[in-house]
């Protein structure tokens, strides 16, 4: 069973290049930086709103 999901986004070239610089500075690939930021966002959300119950999603 594959528990990976894929996300594709489009952004303008200037933002892409700046984001790539930030990721490199942080020692991450762009994908790694996106995953880091998504995880950080979810942690902060759950800190305020409590754990997200995936079984309760419709």
C-alpha positions as CSV (number, residue, x, y, z in Angstrom):
1,X,0.0,0.0,0.0
2,X,1.4,3.4,-1.0
3,X,0.7,6.0,1.7
4,X,2.2,8.9,-0.2
5,X,0.1,11.6,-1.7
6,X,1.3,14.0,-4.4
7,X,0.7,17.7,-4.7
8,X,1.6,19.8,-7.8
9,X,1.6,23.6,-7.6
10,X,2.4,26.4,-10.0
11,X,4.2,29.6,-9.1
12,X,5.8,32.3,-10.9
13,X,9.5,31.9,-11.7
14,X,10.7,34.7,-9.4
15,X,8.9,33.2,-6.4
16,X,10.2,29.7,-7.4
17,X,13.8,31.0,-7.6
18,X,13.5,32.8,-4.2
19,X,12.0,29.7,-2.6
20,X,14.8,27.6,-4.0
21,X,17.3,29.9,-2.3
22,X,15.5,29.7,1.0
23,X,15.4,25.9,0.8
24,X,19.1,25.7,0.0
25,X,19.9,28.1,2.9
26,X,17.9,25.8,5.2
27,X,19.8,22.8,3.9
28,X,16.7,21.2,2.3
29,X,15.5,20.4,-1.2
30,X,12.5,22.3,-2.4
31,X,10.3,19.3,-1.7
32,X,11.8,18.9,1.8
33,X,11.2,22.6,2.5
34,X,7.6,22.4,1.5
35,X,7.1,19.3,3.7
36,X,8.8,21.1,6.6
37,X,6.4,24.1,6.2
38,X,3.3,21.9,5.8
39,X,4.2,20.0,8.9
40,X,4.8,23.2,10.8
41,X,1.5,24.6,9.7
42,X,-0.4,21.5,10.8
43,X,1.4,21.5,14.2
44,X,0.5,25.1,14.8
45,X,-3.1,24.5,13.7
46,X,-3.5,21.6,16.1
47,X,-1.8,23.5,18.9
48,X,-4.7,26.1,18.7
49,X,-7.6,23.8,17.6
50,X,-6.6,20.4,19.0
51,X,-5.8,17.3,17.1
52,X,-7.3,16.8,13.6
53,X,-9.5,13.6,13.6
54,X,-9.1,12.2,10.1
55,X,-11.9,9.7,10.8
56,X,-14.3,12.7,11.3
57,X,-13.5,14.1,7.8
58,X,-16.1,13.8,5.1
